Amino acid sequence: MSLSNNSSGQVNAFADDGEVDPQYRQMGFGETFPQPTTATGEHVTFQVQGLGPKIVNIEVYSAHRATDCHVQAQAVVTRAP
């Protein structure tokens, strides 16, 4: 799975898949932030801050079943102080 920056500016992005250290990237327009997943499924959290005082927290879950893959996500936008 990956996060893509489709905004008009640069964003700061964190990704955490439960490993020891979360990853960080500054992403320009059109850049992606790939996250490897395991064969059985994955839970990855992305946190993004870009234009304006907003932070977006995105929770993504995937389950790789015998005949297909199921993915669901929830995004929560918070206005930073």
C-alpha positions as CSV (number, residue, x, y, z in Angstrom):
1,M,0.0,0.0,0.0
2,S,1.1,3.6,-0.4
3,L,0.2,7.2,0.3
4,S,0.2,9.6,-2.6
5,N,0.4,13.4,-2.4
6,N,-2.2,14.8,-4.7
7,S,-2.3,18.2,-3.0
8,S,-0.9,21.4,-4.6
9,G,2.0,21.6,-2.2
10,Q,4.5,19.8,-0.1
11,V,3.4,17.7,2.9
12,N,5.0,16.1,5.9
13,A,4.0,12.4,6.3
14,F,4.6,9.8,8.9
15,A,3.9,6.1,8.5
16,D,3.8,3.5,11.2
17,D,3.2,-0.2,10.7
18,G,3.9,-1.3,14.3
19,E,7.7,-1.7,13.8
20,V,10.2,-0.1,16.2
21,D,10.5,3.3,14.3
22,P,7.9,5.2,12.3
23,Q,9.1,6.5,9.0
24,Y,9.0,10.2,7.9
25,R,9.0,11.8,4.5
26,Q,8.5,15.2,3.0
27,M,6.5,14.6,-0.1
28,G,6.1,16.9,-3.1
29,F,3.1,16.9,-5.5
30,G,2.8,13.5,-7.1
31,E,5.2,11.6,-4.8
32,T,4.2,8.4,-3.1
33,F,5.2,6.9,0.2
34,P,5.1,3.1,-0.2
35,Q,4.6,0.8,2.7
36,P,5.3,-3.0,2.3
37,T,2.6,-5.3,3.6
38,T,2.7,-8.9,4.8
39,A,1.0,-11.7,2.9
40,T,-1.7,-12.1,5.5
41,G,-2.6,-8.4,5.9
42,E,-1.5,-5.2,7.5
43,H,-2.4,-2.2,9.7
44,V,-0.7,1.0,8.7
45,T,-1.2,4.5,10.2
46,F,-0.4,7.6,8.1
47,Q,-0.3,11.0,9.6
48,V,-0.1,13.9,7.2
49,Q,0.4,17.7,7.7
50,G,0.4,20.0,4.7
51,L,-1.1,23.2,3.6
52,G,-2.9,25.0,6.4
53,P,-3.2,24.1,10.0
54,K,-4.7,20.6,9.5
55,I,-3.4,17.2,10.4
56,V,-4.9,14.1,8.8
57,N,-4.7,10.8,10.5
58,I,-5.4,7.8,8.2
59,E,-5.8,4.2,9.5
60,V,-5.6,1.5,6.8
61,Y,-6.3,-2.1,7.4
62,S,-5.8,-4.9,4.8
63,A,-6.7,-8.6,4.7
64,H,-5.4,-10.8,2.0
65,R,-7.9,-13.6,1.6
66,A,-7.7,-16.7,-0.6
67,T,-9.4,-15.2,-3.6
68,D,-9.1,-11.4,-3.1
69,C,-7.9,-8.6,-0.9
70,H,-10.1,-6.4,1.4
71,V,-8.9,-2.9,2.4
72,Q,-10.7,-0.4,4.6
73,A,-9.6,3.0,5.8
74,Q,-10.7,5.8,8.0
75,A,-9.4,9.4,7.8
76,V,-9.8,11.9,10.6
77,V,-9.0,15.6,10.0
78,T,-8.0,17.7,12.9
79,R,-7.4,21.5,12.9
80,A,-4.0,22.1,14.6
81,P,-3.7,25.1,16.9
